[in-house]
Amino acid sequence: MLRFPSGMTHLAWVVGALGLAWAGTCGAMASEPHSNTRRFHLDAPCARVFPLFTALGEKQWAEGWDPKLLSGSEHRGSAFLTRHPNGRVTTWIVTEYDPAAGRVSYARLAEGSNIGLVDVRCTKEGSGSAIDVTYTLTGLNPEGDAFAKTFTTDAHYTAMIDEWQQALVKALAARP
């Protein structure tokens, strides 16, 4: 079990770890952020869709998604870890959580690769919802920069968001 210095919270430890990870790479390279946004439609109201974009809600539709909560759950300041099938750990911090406005945002650090922001917006569209998903990634090294560039290309990003939409439609149909 992890032990934190006296008085230090999980969140303070995560923020400190992110700072150390960033500081350890600052001299290595300066990379520009790479970003992409896609919109898709779901035939369900935002009140039903929005919870699926939280750390625990995503488990209902994202294959292999298994977050380990470090603090809180979905509110601003909550933190969690995920592990990619290749073993890379990503630390996530909720930077905005506003269900009434349909907005949730995350800051993330993929260890040894990249840092970034993920913004999800849910707005009413007809009888359903329009979902806008933006990823902004910055490489921490040449490999991380190459990943960020590839991840945010129109071809890759569109395919990923199309997979999200299909998985979400299936999850919503399974739980009417």
C-alpha positions as CSV (number, residue, x, y, z in Angstrom):
1,M,0.0,0.0,0.0
2,L,1.2,3.5,-0.8
3,R,2.0,5.7,2.1
4,F,1.9,9.4,1.8
5,P,3.9,11.9,3.9
6,S,1.9,13.1,6.9
7,G,-0.8,15.5,5.9
8,M,-0.4,14.9,2.2
9,T,-3.6,13.9,0.3
10,H,-3.8,11.5,-2.7
11,L,-4.5,14.5,-4.9
12,A,-1.5,16.5,-3.6
13,W,0.7,13.4,-4.3
14,V,-0.7,13.1,-7.8
15,V,-0.2,16.7,-8.6
16,G,3.4,16.5,-7.2
17,A,4.1,13.4,-9.3
18,L,2.8,15.1,-12.4
19,G,5.0,18.1,-11.7
20,L,8.1,15.8,-11.3
21,A,7.3,13.9,-14.4
22,W,7.0,17.2,-16.4
23,A,10.1,18.7,-14.8
24,G,12.1,15.6,-15.7
25,T,11.4,16.1,-19.4
26,C,11.5,19.9,-19.8
27,G,15.1,20.0,-21.0
28,A,14.5,17.2,-23.4
29,M,12.5,19.0,-26.1
30,A,9.8,21.7,-26.7
31,S,6.8,20.3,-28.4
32,E,3.7,22.0,-29.7
33,P,0.3,20.6,-28.7
34,H,-1.6,18.5,-31.2
35,S,-5.4,18.7,-31.0
36,N,-8.5,17.4,-32.7
37,T,-12.3,17.6,-32.0
38,R,-15.1,15.5,-33.3
39,R,-18.9,15.6,-32.8
40,F,-21.3,12.8,-32.9
41,H,-25.0,12.3,-32.1
42,L,-26.6,9.9,-29.5
43,D,-30.4,9.2,-29.4
44,A,-30.6,9.9,-25.6
45,P,-30.8,13.0,-23.5
46,C,-27.7,14.5,-22.0
47,A,-28.9,13.6,-18.5
48,R,-28.6,9.9,-19.5
49,V,-25.5,10.2,-21.7
50,F,-23.3,12.6,-19.5
51,P,-22.6,10.1,-16.7
52,L,-21.0,7.7,-19.3
53,F,-18.1,10.1,-19.6
54,T,-16.9,9.8,-16.0
55,A,-14.1,7.5,-14.9
56,L,-16.6,4.9,-13.6
57,G,-19.3,5.5,-16.2
58,E,-16.9,4.8,-19.1
59,K,-16.6,1.2,-17.8
60,Q,-20.1,0.6,-19.2
61,W,-19.0,1.1,-22.8
62,A,-15.2,1.2,-23.2
63,E,-13.7,-2.2,-23.5
64,G,-10.7,-2.7,-21.2
65,W,-11.3,0.6,-19.3
66,D,-10.5,-0.1,-15.7
67,P,-9.8,3.0,-13.7
68,K,-8.2,2.9,-10.3
69,L,-9.6,5.7,-8.2
70,L,-7.0,7.7,-6.3
71,S,-9.3,10.3,-4.8
72,G,-12.9,11.3,-5.3
73,S,-14.8,9.9,-8.2
74,E,-16.1,12.3,-10.8
75,H,-15.9,15.8,-9.2
76,R,-13.2,18.4,-9.9
77,G,-9.9,17.4,-8.4
78,S,-10.7,13.7,-8.4
79,A,-7.8,11.6,-9.7
80,F,-7.5,8.1,-11.2
81,L,-5.1,5.8,-13.0
82,T,-5.6,3.7,-16.1
83,R,-3.3,1.1,-17.7
84,H,-3.1,0.7,-21.4
85,P,-2.8,-2.9,-22.8
86,N,0.9,-2.1,-23.6
87,G,1.5,-1.4,-19.8
88,R,1.7,2.4,-20.0
89,V,0.1,4.0,-17.0
90,T,-1.9,7.2,-17.5
91,T,-2.8,9.5,-14.6
92,W,-6.0,11.5,-14.9
93,I,-7.3,14.5,-12.9
94,V,-10.8,15.9,-13.3
95,T,-10.4,19.6,-14.1
96,E,-14.1,20.4,-14.7
97,Y,-17.2,18.5,-13.8
98,D,-20.5,20.4,-14.6
99,P,-23.4,18.0,-15.3
100,A,-25.9,20.8,-15.6
101,A,-23.9,22.4,-18.4
102,G,-22.9,19.0,-19.9
103,R,-19.1,19.6,-19.5
104,V,-16.4,17.4,-18.1
105,S,-12.7,17.9,-18.6
106,Y,-9.5,16.0,-17.7
107,A,-5.8,16.6,-17.5
108,R,-3.8,13.5,-18.2
109,L,-0.2,12.3,-18.1
110,A,0.8,9.1,-20.1
111,E,4.0,8.2,-18.3
112,G,7.1,8.7,-20.5
113,S,5.0,9.8,-23.5
114,N,2.7,12.7,-23.4
115,I,0.5,15.1,-21.4
116,G,-2.8,16.5,-22.4
117,L,-6.3,17.6,-21.9
118,V,-9.6,15.8,-22.8
119,D,-12.8,17.9,-23.0
120,V,-16.3,16.4,-23.4
121,R,-19.3,18.6,-24.1
122,C,-22.9,17.3,-24.2
123,T,-25.6,19.5,-25.7
124,K,-29.2,19.0,-26.6
125,E,-29.7,18.1,-30.2
126,G,-33.2,17.3,-31.3
127,S,-34.5,14.6,-29.0
128,G,-31.0,13.4,-28.3
129,S,-27.5,14.7,-27.6
130,A,-24.6,16.1,-29.5
131,I,-21.3,15.0,-28.0
132,D,-18.1,17.0,-28.8
133,V,-14.8,15.3,-27.7
134,T,-11.5,17.2,-27.9
135,Y,-8.1,15.7,-27.2
136,T,-5.1,18.1,-26.9
137,L,-1.8,16.2,-26.5
138,T,1.8,17.3,-26.1
139,G,4.7,14.9,-26.4
140,L,7.2,14.7,-23.6
141,N,9.9,13.3,-25.9
142,P,10.2,12.5,-29.6
143,E,8.3,9.2,-29.3
144,G,5.5,11.0,-27.3
145,D,5.4,13.8,-29.9
146,A,5.0,11.2,-32.7
147,F,2.2,9.5,-30.7
148,A,0.4,12.8,-30.2
149,K,0.7,13.7,-33.9
150,T,-0.6,10.3,-35.0
151,F,-3.4,10.2,-32.4
152,T,-4.8,13.6,-33.5
153,T,-4.7,13.0,-37.2
154,D,-8.1,13.2,-38.8
155,A,-8.0,9.6,-39.9
156,H,-7.1,8.1,-36.5
157,Y,-9.2,10.5,-34.5
158,T,-12.3,10.1,-36.6
159,A,-12.0,6.2,-36.4
160,M,-11.6,6.4,-32.6
161,I,-14.7,8.7,-32.1
162,D,-16.7,6.5,-34.5
163,E,-15.8,3.5,-32.3
164,W,-16.9,5.5,-29.2
165,Q,-20.2,6.3,-30.8
166,Q,-20.9,2.7,-31.7
167,A,-19.9,1.5,-28.2
168,L,-22.1,4.1,-26.6
169,V,-25.1,3.3,-28.8
170,K,-24.7,-0.4,-27.8
171,A,-24.4,0.5,-24.1
172,L,-27.4,2.8,-24.2
173,A,-29.5,0.1,-26.0
174,A,-28.5,-2.5,-23.3
175,R,-29.8,-0.2,-20.5
176,P,-33.0,1.5,-21.7
